């Protein structure tokens, strides 16, 4: 499943979707219309059900928070311990490093620090919360996950996607091995 984030970055999502389907994956992606809209359920509920159904959750962290459905998908994938990977826009990673001193107190607890207004660079600091959730911030290093930083998807994000997903046999074998380790 490709996370539902789309605000300001539709072409990036479309390129990632095209790459993954080109490799032979069946990709759940709300922007591309490939998430089953469960009759009587909201788009959010349908997206969260898709997280439950997917074999791998691929989250994209852009600097615009939107409706919050993507963040709920992240949390659902984490709660279900779904195999997952993440791409994080450079602006989010940069803001995280810069603003961490204001977003956490001296004990590492989250503060109420927020943006006073939306900007053209970032609309909500909850994108940093998404990043922290994605990587397992605060967890021991052995339990943390990778979030590959990118600035412009075609230039530096697409290489990561190709490296991770182009060898579909290897990827499926690694998923199967992970499933056996987690249930065996």
C-alpha positions as a Python dict, from the first residue, in 0.01 Angstrom:
ca = {
    (1, 'X'): (0, 0, 0),
    (2, 'X'): (119, 348, -88),
    (3, 'X'): (14, 599, 179),
    (4, 'X'): (-274, 830, 96),
    (5, 'X'): (-88, 1160, 113),
    (6, 'X'): (-134, 1371, -198),
    (7, 'X'): (-156, 1743, -115),
    (8, 'X'): (87, 1941, -334),
    (9, 'X'): (265, 1622, -448),
    (10, 'X'): (23, 1437, -679),
    (11, 'X'): (281, 1387, -953),
    (12, 'X'): (526, 1228, -708),
    (13, 'X'): (260, 982, -591),
    (14, 'X'): (169, 909, -954),
    (15, 'X'): (535, 841, -1039),
    (16, 'X'): (584, 612, -739),
    (17, 'X'): (263, 427, -825),
    (18, 'X'): (370, 386, -1189),
    (19, 'X'): (712, 257, -1083),
    (20, 'X'): (570, 2, -838),
    (21, 'X'): (301, -125, -1075),
    (22, 'X'): (563, -138, -1351),
    (23, 'X'): (766, -377, -1136),
    (24, 'X'): (458, -599, -1104),
    (25, 'X'): (316, -500, -765),
    (26, 'X'): (-55, -458, -702),
    (27, 'X'): (-58, -122, -524),
    (28, 'X'): (-334, 11, -301),
    (29, 'X'): (-333, 389, -350),
    (30, 'X'): (-626, 619, -279),
    (31, 'X'): (-508, 887, -522),
    (32, 'X'): (-498, 633, -804),
    (33, 'X'): (-839, 486, -715),
    (34, 'X'): (-709, 141, -623),
    (35, 'X'): (-837, 129, -265),
    (36, 'X'): (-1168, -50, -237),
    (37, 'X'): (-1431, 197, -121),
    (38, 'X'): (-1621, -17, 127),
    (39, 'X'): (-1995, 55, 87),
    (40, 'X'): (-2121, 261, 377),
    (41, 'X'): (-1770, 338, 503),
    (42, 'X'): (-1589, 672, 494),
    (43, 'X'): (-1277, 718, 282),
    (44, 'X'): (-1076, 711, 605),
    (45, 'X'): (-1227, 380, 712),
    (46, 'X'): (-1165, 231, 368),
    (47, 'X'): (-801, 346, 375),
    (48, 'X'): (-748, 196, 720),
    (49, 'X'): (-899, -134, 605),
    (50, 'X'): (-655, -128, 312),
    (51, 'X'): (-369, -97, 563),
    (52, 'X'): (-497, -414, 731),
    (53, 'X'): (-513, -596, 395),
    (54, 'X'): (-176, -493, 254),
    (55, 'X'): (141, -701, 270),
    (56, 'X'): (370, -396, 292),
    (57, 'X'): (296, -35, 383),
    (58, 'X'): (501, 231, 204),
    (59, 'X'): (459, 569, 373),
    (60, 'X'): (551, 899, 215),
    (61, 'X'): (608, 1193, 450),
    (62, 'X'): (555, 1525, 275),
    (63, 'X'): (562, 1866, 447),
    (64, 'X'): (184, 1912, 421),
    (65, 'X'): (-36, 1730, 670),
    (66, 'X'): (-371, 1749, 492),
    (67, 'X'): (-666, 1570, 649),
    (68, 'X'): (-462, 1344, 876),
    (69, 'X'): (-571, 1018, 710),
    (70, 'X'): (-212, 939, 614),
    (71, 'X'): (-98, 979, 975),
    (72, 'X'): (-375, 742, 1086),
    (73, 'X'): (-257, 494, 822),
    (74, 'X'): (98, 519, 961),
    (75, 'X'): (-26, 453, 1314),
    (76, 'X'): (-242, 161, 1197),
    (77, 'X'): (52, 3, 1012),
    (78, 'X'): (269, 48, 1321),
    (79, 'X'): (1, -91, 1557),
    (80, 'X'): (-40, -395, 1331),
    (81, 'X'): (338, -427, 1302),
    (82, 'X'): (304, -433, 924),
    (83, 'X'): (623, -459, 726),
    (84, 'X'): (678, -99, 621),
    (85, 'X'): (915, 152, 472),
    (86, 'X'): (919, 530, 442),
    (87, 'X'): (1032, 815, 224),
    (88, 'X'): (1062, 1152, 401),
    (89, 'X'): (1081, 1486, 226),
    (90, 'X'): (1396, 1682, 310),
    (91, 'X'): (1193, 1974, 451),
    (92, 'X'): (1039, 1745, 714),
    (93, 'X'): (1373, 1592, 815),
    (94, 'X'): (1533, 1938, 830),
    (95, 'X'): (1248, 2089, 1034),
    (96, 'X'): (1260, 1789, 1268),
    (97, 'X'): (1627, 1852, 1346),
    (98, 'X'): (1579, 2226, 1382),
    (99, 'X'): (1258, 2223, 1588),
    (100, 'X'): (1313, 1917, 1805),
    (101, 'X'): (1450, 2145, 2079),
    (102, 'X'): (1110, 2318, 2097),
    (103, 'X'): (890, 2015, 2039),
    (104, 'X'): (1034, 1818, 2333),
    (105, 'X'): (1117, 1924, 2686),
    (106, 'X'): (1443, 1843, 2866),
    (107, 'X'): (1306, 1496, 2954),
    (108, 'X'): (1217, 1413, 2594),
    (109, 'X'): (843, 1458, 2648),
    (110, 'X'): (637, 1620, 2375),
    (111, 'X'): (546, 1987, 2424),
    (112, 'X'): (254, 2185, 2279),
    (113, 'X'): (481, 2374, 2037),
    (114, 'X'): (298, 2433, 1705),
    (115, 'X'): (324, 2659, 1404),
    (116, 'X'): (134, 2985, 1448),
    (117, 'X'): (13, 2966, 1088),
    (118, 'X'): (54, 2755, 777),
    (119, 'X'): (347, 2840, 553),
    (120, 'X'): (436, 2762, 194),
    (121, 'X'): (705, 2525, 320),
    (122, 'X'): (509, 2332, 582),
    (123, 'X'): (151, 2356, 701),
    (124, 'X'): (156, 2161, 1027),
    (125, 'X'): (422, 2023, 1259),
    (126, 'X'): (230, 1699, 1285),
    (127, 'X'): (431, 1593, 978),
    (128, 'X'): (724, 1576, 1219),
    (129, 'X'): (511, 1358, 1447),
    (130, 'X'): (451, 1134, 1144),
    (131, 'X'): (825, 1112, 1087),
    (132, 'X'): (888, 1030, 1452),
    (133, 'X'): (615, 764, 1446),
    (134, 'X'): (754, 618, 1123),
    (135, 'X'): (1109, 577, 1248),
    (136, 'X'): (1015, 475, 1601),
    (137, 'X'): (1165, 782, 1767),
    (138, 'X'): (1245, 702, 2129),
    (139, 'X'): (1268, 328, 2064),
    (140, 'X'): (1598, 141, 2099),
    (141, 'X'): (1804, 153, 1778),
    (142, 'X'): (1732, -217, 1717),
    (143, 'X'): (1360, -136, 1685),
    (144, 'X'): (1390, 179, 1473),
    (145, 'X'): (1312, 192, 1102),
    (146, 'X'): (1463, 374, 810),
    (147, 'X'): (1304, 683, 653),
    (148, 'X'): (1493, 767, 335),
    (149, 'X'): (1523, 1142, 288),
    (150, 'X'): (1461, 1295, -53),
    (151, 'X'): (1437, 1647, -190),
    (152, 'X'): (1295, 1603, -540),
    (153, 'X'): (1147, 1263, -600),
    (154, 'X'): (1265, 1215, -961),
    (155, 'X'): (1621, 1309, -866),
    (156, 'X'): (1682, 1138, -534),
    (157, 'X'): (1370, 955, -416),
    (158, 'X'): (1323, 738, -723),
    (159, 'X'): (1662, 570, -673),
    (160, 'X'): (1556, 450, -329),
    (161, 'X'): (1225, 316, -463),
    (162, 'X'): (1407, 132, -742),
    (163, 'X'): (1663, -14, -502),
    (164, 'X'): (1394, -136, -263),
    (165, 'X'): (1138, -270, -507),
    (166, 'X'): (1278, -349, -853),
    (167, 'X'): (1385, -703, -758),
    (168, 'X'): (1034, -829, -684),
    (169, 'X'): (1149, -1187, -615),
    (170, 'X'): (1399, -1068, -355),
    (171, 'X'): (1146, -833, -196),
    (172, 'X'): (879, -1104, -171),
    (173, 'X'): (1132, -1351, -29),
    (174, 'X'): (1238, -1094, 232),
    (175, 'X'): (872, -1032, 325),
    (176, 'X'): (812, -1406, 357),
    (177, 'X'): (1121, -1445, 575),
    (178, 'X'): (1005, -1158, 796),
    (179, 'X'): (659, -1312, 827),
    (180, 'X'): (813, -1644, 934),
    (181, 'X'): (1040, -1472, 1189),
    (182, 'X'): (744, -1284, 1337),
    (183, 'X'): (512, -1585, 1350),
    (184, 'X'): (751, -1877, 1376),
}
